[in-house]
Amino acid sequence: METAFQALPLGAIKPAGWLCNQLRIQADGLTGHLEEHWSDVGPDNGWIGGKGESWERGPYYVDGLLPLAYLLEDERLIAKAQRWIEWSLASQREDGNFGPQGPIQTVNQDLDKKQDWWHYMIMLKVFTQYAEASGDERVIPFLTGFFRYVQGSIEAHPLQGWAKARGAEMMLSILWLHKRTGDDFLVTLANHVAEQTTDWTDIFHDFPYWRKVEEWDWTTHVVNVAMGIKTPGVRYELTGDDVERAAVHRGIDSLMTYHGQAHGMFSGDEWLSGTSPSQGVELCAVVEYMFSMEQLTRIFGEGRFGDILEKVAFNALPGTVSADWTSHQYDQQVNQILCNVAPRDWSNGPEANVFGLAPNFGCCTSNMHQGWPKLTAHLWMSDGHGGLAAVSYAPSTVSAQVGSGATATIRVSGEYPFRDRVVLDIELDRAGESFAISFRIPVWCEAPTLAIGGVNVPLNAVHGYARVDREWNNGDQLILTLPMEVKTTSRNLCAISVERGPLVYVLPIQENWQLLTKREKFHDWEVYPGSPWKYGLRADLAYEVQESDVPYQPFDAEQAPVRLKASGQLVRGWKMEGNNAGTPPLHPDVAGQEWIELTLVPYGSARLRIGEFPLIGTRKRKWAADR
């Protein structure tokens, strides 16, 4: 089945501006130095010949390290990644299998340590990226040999546990290889894997989980859900059945209705946890949901998936990692007033929301690295007919063949999403070339404009993309303006979240970072509040937008490049519940409280914050003001 878009090879898109800086910060922090400071992916890891952890943590790490290395063209990081690649290539046996031999070494007790498919699935994705970035001719026969092995083994050793829930990850690599070799056995194998994979189509089409889940199940585990949402899409590649597309949309609708939170994710402090802004969401789920949205964009070519991708990437991802990328959380909260070692109303341990090297559990420590690199690699896609599709407008440079074979280079500047004006400069390696550019028009944007050479061009968005098909010339400059209006979203019990474009805005709480565990480089921290947090926002509020220069690290509250001036009152009866901010009061008590000018900053820049506010005043007053 032909997909709406096609992914460009890793390396065709390079980061620029603030996004390039973000990748550099990541490389200077945990991603670039994790091997040296965390033994789980250190020299004794089983995926580089050691006797240590030999399940998912090594492959997870390289799945983010490798694209980061090639996007930055960082020879030190490329060499780090190459060590894992070379060991795996050299480990392939005559039957096609590869990787560590013997019992699986892992702290996880929920798998068969004699045989499991899940860790292979991650490493397969590593190899598909590596092949695109390096052109290494060894990869195609290597993957072909392994999939021959899978074909002969998967009936005797079917998918189970994690692998059963995540079978679409293997299907992606099988279909990637089929597009390059045309081997018929790969389609047969992909169908076998689909049959053994959890029936996410059924789950998402008629979603059964309407409330906070209180007990373990493979299909409510938040990371499985974040991966699983793309499974109907991957099945659609095989069958073309429209029920698969419907299941994706119905599933997203249900997840956001019953478990959605302001930052674009659904809750899951291990499993689906309802809509309370004090329930957590796991970092692994954030980066996996991003990857799912990237794949659903490729398959269906619908703008909705890019809207979700941006909201999660620009809010939930940076909001749960320290600004210098030396610590991270396992679980983040929308209303996060305190990050300390303490029990909370979730299934994870008492350290789950502290910032550190490996709080609660090490899966996020190894898996978090794929977020920014894979976003970069999917900012643009091919439309499969000589044209290009702009999935997101973060600063970047894309180079690809277009039209009848010309090479186009498009430089994207403008510091989106911190600004609403996107500049695209086109370079062609020959005189005029006809091809289409499809521009994603976000659902939040009501009046987009596009000017080419100073002349306005009409935009007609279909399924979220406006297609402009014309002859382009070397030196053409396009200015796309996506006006951002401040909007509030009514959430549970009439609390509101504040958005402007793809960014969610929060009240930052002064952060008092206290050392919990000191190490050579990556320490653990508790974060305590140093300013009041119990504020509600007035219903008839007009927000004032203030912009400043975009700094090297824009996700830092003290340097936030865009802020909103707001007005609020302290809410007397808003209590803590356990170690969390309590439920935002439906009828906030503000008797005798003066109006205070508040400054809201992007969600991703504040590690302590209120992102879901009690509403002060009546909704009628707000509606009248809007009219």
Steps between C-alpha positions, in 0.01 A plus 500: 500500500648837401529745787400868472853620572843340507766563759819664378823318584671588825730791425284661229376746764746689717405699808557875515439783745364411842440138394865447414591650836258260669673201341838641601383540862382139488837387362686693771279343766353156557498371142861582425641367827264233632733208419767652721277547804229232497614139504179368343618630160869501587782274379349188657168526316410176322442679168869585479628165621483543876330291764265769629153619395415336169133582448353839403723764655790487256277500190282777647807716556640453151157566348544862611880529501542397137260751337631775730857425394426512128276807519774694679771341283684443827787258439538419871138394529506318165793295629307420818202378299719310254634280779149362557438460129822311434449263791149411384609448139783273613269305731273365224495120495451262207127475566465880472450573868722758667557671831594377847482125558394315812243602759386862475653719769253759627344624821155448342330192635204506258648319201631161396874547540572209269334653194342837430442706184457850644864608530566395140221727381677808636833402348334446163387863505857600580621316191244654266611848613865405473458369146337827390762720663811302408414310182669192651427218253530234771165592655263366232639142498534513879131588547392254230683220680343590831149514361553159339585381850186664641289338226624158605469560874199716575244219496695297754583813701207738451492859622414528867497766770668824396569370150135408445386850598771663287506281191448800270860604571620186321245547222644845427847356441366212290312742274802731485707208365229389259497843336868453423514132398148407388538156661152347519573304817522830689135584435402153615712544812352843571154347492609221737635758743178701470295192587707439812492864612244631750179600320536872559250566221225342709613679817517846346191466283279426802714630785416329832714695749282789611647555846829498682635145485581345837669174400756374252409407143716490187245712312481780758873539556562857384806426287330206331205729425728772361664244270177314431315799353698465179432127467174547305692735271771246432232237439343745254825485301434129457124497447375845401197434720335828606404352837868535592495875432175536695650310795792745521276806509248345738784385724658846522160655568435252781845533653466878519142486626564257784871551573609815313714771654588858407842421348351280226570164661270261679584415861682188606701473819559146379146439373219725376411730789214736415495875440620643832785749444684343793515155343830436327607394156812296434783645289523179294139554396576856389775405255316191377179696437707747298639215291150363450378838377792518257408162357128580481586822313699296250224243455191720485633846413255673736582821681347385825797279577742788444294717734528237774869443428582867542297544816668204669849584369490869596339451842510156658849405379703799624282538809627174653874540430728752670602796286860379483399141419680354801191363678147391419181378661328168463157663546403864444186680615311788337448655844842426641569691819751269666746239375613295795537150634149434624206267436245618243172369370657298223647157460859619466744533786562804721790625282303506175479879466844607626755613243792262474704244311258207528207592725255218574612275211766514231293457184452876455869562563580292192195585285465879540768580241292436187258791549674802345705310237201314356290818500777663296512207259125527435456877464460445125384205291468412134152484350609208281440697180799731485368744759571576864280533809582730790400314816634760743676835469777476758823650360667256261643441155358226278660368181314261272435410139189665361306524175680327216816443703629840605649543845323753717637643823250683719627701796241558769556789740286717723532327842156334491319417734622800699405719203213470252695603188681225309749587224584237237783562252520266202815402316489286183792342321353596163260751348129491580349171614134414548399315815259529789562611857231401747488730803352370822244751623453445874146461626555788745582745219195680363656741249824365346666694218770409249696750295738393222727778382273746675185376323228338709402148397164349605511206738241225489565246772373145445546260792729758657732561203489780242662389173676758283601352163696731270830564333758604754819692434835517670487781753125492561409615849177401669356662812241290678319676783306295752335754730489376858208605717479435872233240566382327815379144518243398758608187678372292792285695752521817286872542557673648196829461317648784294640452151645718227585314183656163589630627834321451830559777756541446872566692817866431587575434865837607633720190505719408795719209383637292787764232448376151577780277363836634382689321223790587275276667239128411514349571841154444649299801615187582692333826398307704755276803439620849590192700397120472533315271261130513599388743233186497290452698178217740435242389248484827302876537481677661204855365473793721400772335289862599563786380280875510552800353320508122469794385718730201460269301729144630454356243743616690807238702687742782583582546130165413345482671157124552518286571806136576573393763747193384688294593803410267785411463864623272775251220564460454874356149501728338245670236711772246451383141472775277626817635340325652198305809414140414573221496245442856368191623691179520302391806702826671600485703821674832428317714755717796600781413258641774279556458128863419426684538169635158404757410238441173316781323312509204262431170676830345390704772672362452852580192708272619779174641365124531500360417159136441588338795681176550690277742310400814690177660386232362273540332166224727363717803567784330317281415201366854486855636505599264217209621288 
